[in-house]
Every structure is written in C-alpha cells, then in structure tokens.
Amino acid sequence: MPSQVHNMRVPFYRHHLGESEKASFVAAMDRTFLTTGELTAEFERSFAEYLALRRVVGMSSWTDAARLVLLAWGIGPGDEVITTPLTFIATANVILHVGATPVFADVDPDTFNLDSAAVEAAVTPRTKAILPVHLYGLMCDMKALRGIADRHGLRVLEDAAHCVEGRRDGIGVGKVGDAACFSFYATKNLTCGEGGAAATNDVELAERLAVLRLHGMDRPAADRHSGAYRHWDMTELGWKANLSNLDAALLLPQLAGIEARLARREQIARRYEQAVADLPGLQVQHVPPDVRSGRHLFTVLTPAGRRDEYLAALQAEGIGVAVNYRCITELTWYRENPTRWRAADSLSAARSVGERTITLPLFPTMSDEEVGCVIEALERVHRRLSPRGRRAALVGA
C-alpha cells in the first residue's frame, strides 16, 4: 500500500509553499527569538485585519485554540456543547477534554452542515455553547444559529478549520459567533505544518487566551527580554499552546495570496461539479448561491454501500483520495464510551453522508491536466461500479 500511495498520478494534496515562504523562514532564523515574538504578533495583526475582527491569538493547533476558548468561558463538567458528528474528531474531543459532554445534532442532507432545527431541539438546561463546523469551507447558517444561541443564552464557537475565506449573507467567519478557531495543519488553506489560532471581537477573551496559551504567565519571553529585565508572574493555571515566530514566518507571506488560491480552488471545484452532474447516483455538497465557500475539500457521495469500492478503484487509477469524515459516533472509542456523549436524534443524515463520502484532490497547484485526470478516472470508475455499468458488464459477459 505505501508504494501505491507514493506512485499516485495525482496526489491527494500538494502544499503551495514556495520561495517567499522559504525566504521568510530563513530570515526568521536570523532573529533573536524563534519562539513567540514579533513575527507572531505581526501575523496576529495581519490575520485579524483580513478577517475584519479585533483580535487573533496564535496557537499551536486548532485543538488547543478551541480547548482554551471553552476553558476561558468556564465550560466544564456537567455542561453540554452541541456540535456535529460529521467532522474531524478534534471538534468533539475538545469538549470532552474540558470535562463537558458533546451533544451531537444531525446535519442538513444537502449542505452537510449542522441543521439549525436539530440544534434547537437539542438544547437542554445544561447546554452552554454551540460548536458549528464550517464543513469543507462552507459556512453554516450562522444567523439562524446565533438566533438560537441568543434565545437560550449560549456561546457560539465557530470551527473554522476549513474556512478562512468563507462568506454567508455578506458576513465572514467569526463575525457572528463569539469566537472562531482556525487550523494551520499541513493540508489547510493557510499552513505552517502545525498551528492554529483563535479569533474574536472580544478583547478581554483574547487577552486571557494570550495568558492561557503560555502557562498562565503574564509576560511572554520576548517581552521579558526587551529592555531592562522585568519579573514575570503566573496569574492563573495555563497550558503550553503558543504559535512560534518560525510558524508565523511561514504564514505571513501566504496572506497576500489567499484570494488567488481560493479562485483556483473554485475553478477546480466547478469543473468537478459539472462532471458529477453528468454521473447519476453521485452527489456533491450543495453550496447556496449567496454563499462563498472556502473550498477546502471537495467530496463526492457514492451510492449507498459502495464507498469503499469507489475508494479502491480510484486509488487503482492512481488518484489520491481520502474520507472526510465518518460519523464520529461510529468510531471505536465513541462506540465503547456511550455515556460520555449524547445523540440528540438518530443522526440519520450524518450517518448516511459518513458512509458514502469520498474526498477528491483539491489544491491550488493542481494543473488542468491533473484535474482532468481525476475527472476521467471518476467517470471510468462510476461506469464500472454504478448499477447501470454493472448491468452492462453482466450483459457483456
């Protein structure tokens, strides 16, 4: 299997980092501080400006950012947080890590994002927050979720790991929620290999997060060693979750190209959508006309019960593919620990999507030839595996 993966005609992902990122990283190595310092602060200011939010706090991962936001809000044992089961496990795991209970609400079968009606039905007196995921880059209906939160006195933390560039109803990520958390993991639209951030208009929250990410110290190393030495203090119990200058050096040059990279991913996604429209039995995520998706991932739903056959066949064609995601409640740990979480309903839509979804390659450095290669392979596989294609093969035999 490893040799097959390395010999893919079209890889699942190829990063976009280039000479400007290399130069920025080398320049950062010549600075005094490799850890959190002036480059981290510059990235935080620049990213906040792009998002049109007041503050960004760089973190070591999305996971740490979300965990610290929940902790800063005082969410813990006895509390519930409503989220989607159709997401990466970190979304639910951070709720467990702070001692609270994830409550899974179903998704819309067309957009694959949280169903607002299911969210409101899941609210109980123990509910403290909603954690919507902008899946694959498509923003949730944040106005509807904000209305639910306001009616019930809840916080809203946006999982924007897939969605730097998204817009819905003219509103960007983090503008409606109380905070948004981002991932700079290796395959993300902004990447430094590993990293993350929390963004918010709540300055008090941002200042507390800056303390919590560095052990609860009131002064980071760069501040302590600029000018006359000043003693630091530990004002509360914190964690180690900061974003370094080296990480920021890789991120900063990418900000100028966000829109151009999105435009290229949008072109690729449109070609995929047009191709799938001619393949009966396959389905793609519905992007409403008034919504701008961040186009982080492009997924196709196969006929029920056939996903793994499509996966194997596409890999045999030399196409890098993945699954994003299986329904969290179907994973071993969650099945073996049913008292640690709650399903608000049957989760039938999330289970269906999770059993049928395949992710195709989507990255801005894909060539037109590579995109065509993926489409042609999908067409061939679908002809062989679709009910019509299988019937034709049987007749031919």
N, C-alpha and C positions, 0 to 999 in steps of 0.2 A: 504493500500500500504506500509507504513513503516514496518509493521511486515513481509510482504513478502520479502522486501529487506534484513532485518536482518536475515532471515531464508534461505538465498541462500546457496545451496550446494557448489557452487563455487563463491566466491565474485568477484566483478569486479576488485578489487585491494586490495592488502595487502602489506604494506611497508616492506622494508628489513632491517630497522634499528635494531641493536642488542646491545650486551653488550659493544662493543668497542665505539659505539656512546654514550651510557649511561655514560660510564666512562669518556669520553672526555667532555661531558656536565657538569658532576659533578665537574670535575677538573676546568672547566672554571668558575664555580660559586665561586671558591675559589680565583679567581684573583681579582684585584682591579677594572678593567674596564670590565663591562658587555656589554657595547656598542662597537662601532667600535674601535678596538685597535690592539694589536699584533697578535691575532689569525686571525682576518680578513686579516691582511697583509700576514700572513703565508699562508692562503688559497689562496689569490690572486696570490702569487708567485707560489704555487704548481699547481694551476689550469692552469696558464699561461704556465708552463712547460709541462703539459700534452698536451695542445692544440698546443704547439710549436709556441706560439705568445708572443710578447714582454710584453704586459700588460693586466691585468684583473682588473676591478674595481667592487667590490661587491656592490650590490644594494638591495633594499627592495623587488623588484619584477622585472619580465621581463618588465612589463608595464613602470615602472619608468626608467629602463635602456634604453629602446627604445625611450621613450619620451625625455630624456635628450640628447641622441645622436642626434636626429633630431634637437633639440633646439641648440645644440652646433654647428651644421652645418649651422645654420641660416635659417632653413626651417620654413616657416610660411604662413601667409595669402597671397593668390594669387599664391601659389606654388602647384604643384601636385606631388604625390608619387604613383607610380604604384605598386600594390600588387595583391594578390589572394583573391577571395571571399570565398575560401574553406579553412577556418582557424578559430581559435578562434577569437571572436570579438575584443580582445585587439589589434590585429595586425592592424586593420583598425581604431580603436578608437584612438590610439596614434597619428595617422596622423591628425585626427580631433582635438585632444586636443592641438596641436601646431598651429592650425588655417589653416592648409593646406587641400587639397582635396584628398581623396583616389580615385584612378582610378583603377577599377577592370579589370584585363585581365583574359582570360579563362585559364583553366588548360588542361594538356595532359590527355586524357581519360584513359590511361593505368597506368601512374605513379601518377596521381592526383596532380602533381606539376605544377607550372607556365609553360605555353607554351611559349618558347622563341620568336617565331614568333609573337604571340599575344602581348607580351610585347613590341617588337619593333614597332608594328603597333599602340600602344597606346601612344607613345612618342609625345609630343607637345612642343612648346616653353616654356610652363610653367612647364614642368617636371623637377624635381630637384633630384629625387632619385628613386631607385627600392628597394622594400622590399620583397624579396623572402622568402618563408616559406619552411623549410625542413620537409615536412609533414610526420608525423608518424615516423620520423627518417631517411627518405630517402632524401639525398641531391639533390637539384636542379642541373641543368646543369649550374654550376657556370662559366665555361669557356665561354659559349655562352652569359650568362647574363653580364659577365664582358666586353665582346666584345661590346655589345650594349651600356653599360654604357660609355665605353671609346669613342665610336663613337659620343656620344651625350653629353659628359661632365657631367655625372651623378654620384652621390654617390650610393653605394650599402650597405645596412644594412641587414645582414642575420638574419632572425628569426630562431634561433636555440633552441627554447624552447623544441623541441622534439629530439634534435640531438646533444648530446655531443660527441658521438663516431663515427659519420659518416665519410666516406671517399668516394671520387669520383675522378677518374682519378689520384689516388695517392695523392690527396690533401684533407686536413682536413677542418673542419669548421673554418671560419674566415680568411683563408689564401688568398682567392681571393676577398672577399668583403672588404670594408673599415672598417667595424666593424661587430661584431656578438653579439647578445644578447641571454642570457640563462635564463631559469626559474628553480627555485628550489622549485616549488609548491609541495604539498603533494604527488602527483602521479608521479612525474618526476623521471628520472633515477638517478639523484642526487637530494636529497631533504633535506630541513630543515623545512618543513611545508609551509613556505612562504619565498621567497627570489629570487634573480636574480643576474645577472652580465652582464657587457659589456666587450668584449674582442677585442683587436685591436693591430696592429703593429704601430699605430700612437701614439707615446708617448705624443705629445702635446695634442691630443684629450683626452687621458687617464688622464692627469694631470688636464685638465679642468673639466672633469667629476667628478673627486675626489672633486673638489671645489663645483660644482653644486649640488652634492648629499647631501651636508651639509650646506644648507642655503647660499652658496656663501662665507663661511668663509675660510680664508687662512690657518687655522691650526685646526685640529680636537682635541677633548678633550684630548686624550691620549698624544698628542704632547705638549699640553699646560701645562700639569701637570707632566711632566717628567723633573726633574731638576728644575732650577730656573724658576719662573713664567715668561711667556712672553705674552705680549698683542697679541690678535688676531685682525684681521681686516676683514671687509666684502668687498670683491673686486668686486663682482657682485651679481645680484639678483639670488638666488638659491632656492633649494627645500629641503625637508626632505625625503631622499631616500636611506639612508645608510644601510649596512649589519652589524649586530652586532657580537661581539665576540661569543655570545651564538649560533647564527646561524652558524658561521664558525666552532665552536666546533663540531656541528653535521655533517658538510660537510667534514671536513678534513679526518676522518677515512674512509670515503666512497671512496676516490680517489684510494686507493690501490686495491679495488675490482671492478673497472669499467669494466675491460676486462672479468673477470669471470662472472659477472652478465649479460653482453652482450652475452656471449657464451650460457648461459642458456636460455635467451630470444630467441636467434637464434634457439636453438633446438626446443623450443615450436613453434615458427613461422613456422619452416619447417614441423612439424607434422600437423599444421593447413593447410598449403599449399597443402600438399599431400592429406589431407582429402577433401578439397574443390575441388581439381582436379577431384574427382570422383562424384561430385554433379553438374550435368549440370544445367545451369541457374544462378549459383553463380560466382562471380568474386572477385579476390583479387588484391591488388596493385602490379604492376609489378616492381620488383627490378632487374635492369640490372645486368648481370653477373660481371661487373667490378666495382660494387658499393657495399660498405659496409653500410648497414642501421643501424641506432642506435636502431631499433626495439622498439620504444617507445610504439606504439599502433599497434594492428592488427585488420584490418577492413575487412568486407565482404560486397560486394554489392549484394543485393537481386534482384529478378525480379522487374521490374518497377511497382510501385503502391502497393507493397506488404510489404514494410519495417516494418510498424507498426504491422502487423500481426506476422511477424517473431520476433519482439521485445517482444510482449506479450507472444508468445508461448515459447520463450527461458526463459523468466522470470518464466513462469509457470513450466518450467522444473527445476527451481532452479539455473539458470545461471545468474550471474550479467552481464548486458550489458549496453551500452551507445550509443550515436550518436555523432560522431566526423567527420564532422560537417554538419549542414545545411548551404546552401549557404547564406552568410551574407545578400545579397540583399533581401532575403525572410523574414528577421526578422522585427518585427513591427516598430522599430524606423527608420530603413533604408527605409522601405516602405513609412513611413509617412514624411520622410525628403529627398526627391529625389534630391533636389537642393544642398545638402551637399556632394554629391559624384557623380561619373560618371562611367558608364559601357562602356568599350572600344568596346565591341561587345555583342553578345547575351548571352554569358556565358553558352552556352548550355551544355558543358561537366561538368562544376561545378554544375549546377543545377541538372543534372542527378545523379552525384555522391551524392550530398547532399540529394536527395530524396530517395536514395537506401541504404545508408551506415549504417552498424551496427558494433560496436566495441566489440570484444570478450575479455575475461580476458587475460592479458599477464603481468606477473610479475615474477621475478626470484625465488621467494619462492614457486611458484606453484609446486605441486607434479606431478609425472607422472600420478597418478590416477585422479587428478583434470583435467589435460589436456585431458585425455581420456573421462572423464565425459562430458566436453564441446563438444568434437567431436561427441560423441554418441548422445547428445541432439540435436546438429545441424543436424545430419543425420536424426533423427526422425522427427524433425520439417520440414525439407525440403521434406521428403517423404510425409508428410501430406499436405503441402502447395504448393508444386510445381505443375504445370499444370498436369504432369503425375500422381502424387499422388492424386490429386483431382479427376481426371477422374476415377482412380481405386476405390476411395471411393464411387463415384456415381454409378459405375457398381455394386459394392458390395451391395449397398443399394437396 
